[in-house]
Structures are given as structure tokens and as C-alpha cells.
Amino acid sequence: MPHFIKNIQTVDGLISNLYKDISIAEMTEKINHYFEIQGYKVTDQQFGNLVLEKGSRIKRILLGAFVSYYKFSVTMAQTSESELTVNVFQQSSGMSGGLIGMKQIKTELTRLNFVFSQI
């Protein structure tokens, strides 16, 4: 059963979604499951803060847009007893990949918006 209610805000580098009937611990579990399958390394920093990272930053710096590197932070806050707000922030600009790298980051953020709406 999807817990997604609506997208609160989508601006350059930020996605904010509202969910119902799910706790921070359950959402953390779901994010771990969905994103580890997709090749992301999920780092739990406690209290509803996660870091999603995929690819190698060093290789991205050396080889530019030929290597993909994505880094996003996820923060979660319980807004009411049954509602949860999840914010996804872009942590890498893609500048090391030039214009192509910046476009790759925007495309990945759009894809993440779709993935988070399926939870």
C-alpha cells in the first residue's frame, strides 16, 4: 500500500513529499530497500537523516561526465501523528561533469521524485 499523499514542493535541488500512516523508522527501511537495489549506498545518520550516494566522486572529478556520481540527503520529520514529511536535497551539483554532468543530476532528481512518489 503506497503511503504517498502529495508532492508539497519541487524546486531546483529539492523535493518535498507528504506521506501518511508511516513512521520515520519504517520510511528509513523502505528507502534503504529501494535505493540499495538501485546501486545507492545509503548512510543512516540517525534521527531521520539519510545520505544517498551512487558512483565515485574521485572518478567523476578525473573523468567528468563519463562517470556518474550522485549524492542526495534525505531528511524526515513527523508533522502529525499520522503524517510524515520527507525532503530530498541535492548534495552534488554535477559541475565536475560540466554541463552534461549538471543535466545528469537534474535528470536523476526527477527520477528520484518518481521513485519517492511510489513509496
C-alpha positions in Angstrom: 0.0 0.0 0.0 1.5 3.3 -1.0 1.9 5.9 1.7 2.4 8.8 -0.6 -0.2 11.6 -0.3 1.2 14.5 -2.4 4.3 16.4 -3.5 4.5 19.6 -1.4 7.3 21.3 -3.3 9.7 20.6 -6.1 12.3 23.3 -6.8 15.8 23.2 -8.2 17.6 20.7 -6.0 14.8 20.0 -3.6 11.9 17.6 -3.4 9.4 17.7 -0.5 6.7 15.0 -0.2 4.0 14.2 2.3 3.2 10.6 3.5 0.6 9.1 5.7 0.5 6.2 8.2 4.2 5.6 8.2 6.9 6.2 10.9 10.4 7.5 10.4 11.8 4.0 11.1 9.6 2.4 8.5 10.4 5.0 5.9 14.1 4.6 6.6 13.7 0.8 6.0 11.8 1.4 2.7 14.4 3.9 1.4 17.2 1.5 2.3 15.4 -1.3 0.4 14.5 0.7 -2.7 17.8 2.5 -3.1 20.3 -0.3 -2.3 18.6 -2.3 -5.1 19.3 0.7 -7.5 23.0 0.8 -6.5 22.9 3.6 -4.0 24.9 3.5 -0.8 22.5 4.6 2.0 24.1 6.0 5.1 21.9 6.4 8.1 22.9 9.4 10.2 20.1 8.8 12.8 17.0 10.9 13.6 15.5 10.6 10.1 18.6 11.8 8.2 20.0 9.7 5.4 22.6 10.2 2.7 22.1 8.5 -0.7 25.3 8.2 -2.7 26.0 6.5 -6.0 29.2 6.3 -8.0 32.7 7.6 -7.3 33.4 11.3 -6.7 37.1 10.9 -7.5 36.4 9.2 -10.8 33.8 11.9 -11.6 36.4 14.6 -11.0 39.0 12.8 -13.1 36.8 11.6 -16.0 34.0 14.2 -15.9 30.6 13.3 -17.4 31.8 9.8 -18.5 31.3 8.7 -14.9 28.1 9.2 -12.9 28.1 10.4 -9.4 25.1 11.3 -7.4 24.7 12.5 -3.8 21.5 13.4 -2.1 20.5 13.9 1.5 17.1 12.9 2.9 15.5 14.4 6.0 12.3 13.2 7.6 10.1 15.0 10.1 6.9 13.7 11.7 4.4 16.6 11.0 1.5 15.0 12.9 0.7 11.6 14.4 0.0 10.0 11.1 1.8 12.3 8.6 5.5 12.4 7.6 7.3 15.0 5.5 10.3 13.7 3.5 12.7 16.2 1.9 15.3 15.2 -0.6 18.2 17.7 -1.2 20.7 17.6 -4.0 24.2 17.5 -2.5 26.3 17.4 -5.6 25.9 20.0 -8.3 27.4 17.9 -11.2 29.8 20.7 -12.0 32.7 18.3 -12.2 31.0 16.7 -15.2 30.4 20.1 -16.9 27.0 20.9 -18.4 26.4 17.3 -19.2 27.0 16.4 -15.5 24.6 19.1 -14.3 22.0 17.8 -16.7 22.6 14.2 -15.3 22.0 15.4 -11.8 18.7 17.2 -12.7 17.5 14.1 -14.6 18.4 11.8 -11.6 16.5 14.2 -9.2 13.4 13.9 -11.5 13.7 10.2 -11.4 14.0 10.2 -7.6 10.9 12.3 -7.4 9.1 9.5 -9.3 10.6 6.8 -7.0 9.7 8.6 -3.8 6.1 9.0 -5.1 5.8 5.2 -5.4 6.6 4.6 -1.7 
